[in-house]
Amino acid sequence: MSNYLWKKLSDSERKKLENEAKELILSFGDALENLPKIIEGLVERDFETRDEGDGKKCDEDFRKLMFENSPKNYEDCIVAEKGSWVE
């Protein structure tokens, strides 16, 4: 485990680490290419939406915990943002 502690790398150590990482990524990519291809299934439904119901009452502690854990809230809503990579 002590091998994983942070330390300043020399240029040669950094190059060696970069080369090992590249080799690992390339070998992983090669292994993925050898996997069998999977055909994605298509599900067709008569209706694309469901009927709204009354829903279940949630535990008030759960609701409070969700709002405490969310980084941004506005009144009764959790504010969620798209990632910068999404247009």
C-alpha positions as CSV (number, residue, x, y, z in Angstrom):
1,M,0.0,0.0,0.0
2,S,2.9,2.3,0.7
3,N,3.7,2.3,-3.1
4,Y,0.5,4.3,-3.7
5,L,1.4,7.2,-1.5
6,W,2.0,10.6,-3.2
7,K,5.5,11.6,-4.0
8,K,7.1,14.0,-6.5
9,L,8.1,12.1,-9.6
10,S,11.2,12.6,-11.6
11,D,10.9,13.1,-15.4
12,S,12.0,9.5,-16.0
13,E,9.5,8.2,-13.5
14,R,6.7,10.3,-15.0
15,K,7.6,9.0,-18.5
16,K,7.7,5.4,-17.3
17,L,4.3,5.9,-15.6
18,E,2.8,7.5,-18.7
19,N,4.0,4.6,-20.9
20,E,2.6,2.0,-18.5
21,A,-0.7,3.8,-18.4
22,K,-0.8,3.9,-22.2
23,E,0.0,0.2,-22.4
24,L,-2.7,-0.6,-19.9
25,I,-5.3,1.4,-21.8
26,L,-4.4,-0.1,-25.2
27,S,-4.5,-3.6,-23.8
28,F,-7.9,-2.9,-22.3
29,G,-9.1,-1.6,-25.6
30,D,-7.8,-4.8,-27.3
31,A,-9.6,-6.9,-24.8
32,L,-12.8,-5.0,-25.4
33,E,-12.5,-5.6,-29.2
34,N,-12.4,-9.4,-28.5
35,L,-15.7,-9.3,-26.7
36,P,-18.7,-10.7,-28.6
37,K,-20.9,-8.0,-30.1
38,I,-24.3,-7.6,-28.4
39,I,-27.3,-6.5,-30.4
40,E,-29.3,-3.9,-28.5
41,G,-32.9,-4.8,-28.0
42,L,-35.7,-2.6,-29.0
43,V,-38.8,-2.4,-26.8
44,E,-42.0,-1.1,-28.4
45,R,-44.9,0.0,-26.2
46,D,-48.4,1.1,-27.0
47,F,-48.1,4.1,-24.7
48,E,-45.0,6.2,-24.0
49,T,-46.2,7.8,-20.8
50,R,-47.9,6.4,-17.8
51,D,-50.9,7.7,-16.0
52,E,-50.2,10.0,-13.0
53,G,-51.2,8.6,-9.7
54,D,-51.3,9.9,-6.1
55,G,-47.9,8.4,-5.4
56,K,-46.7,7.1,-2.1
57,K,-46.0,9.2,0.9
58,C,-42.3,9.4,1.4
59,D,-40.5,9.3,4.7
60,E,-40.1,13.0,5.8
61,D,-36.5,12.2,7.1
62,F,-35.7,10.9,3.6
63,R,-36.9,14.1,2.0
64,K,-35.0,16.2,4.5
65,L,-31.8,14.2,3.9
66,M,-32.1,14.6,0.1
67,F,-32.4,18.3,0.4
68,E,-29.5,18.5,2.8
69,N,-27.3,16.5,0.4
70,S,-28.2,18.4,-2.7
71,P,-25.7,21.2,-3.5
72,K,-28.4,23.6,-4.7
73,N,-32.0,24.0,-3.6
74,Y,-34.7,26.5,-4.7
75,E,-37.8,26.5,-2.5
76,D,-39.3,23.0,-2.8
77,C,-37.0,21.8,-5.7
78,I,-33.5,20.4,-6.1
79,V,-31.6,22.4,-8.7
80,A,-29.8,20.1,-11.1
81,E,-27.6,21.4,-14.0
82,K,-26.6,19.7,-17.2
83,G,-22.9,19.0,-17.5
84,S,-20.9,21.4,-19.6
85,W,-20.4,18.6,-22.2
86,V,-24.2,18.4,-22.8
87,E,-25.7,21.0,-25.2
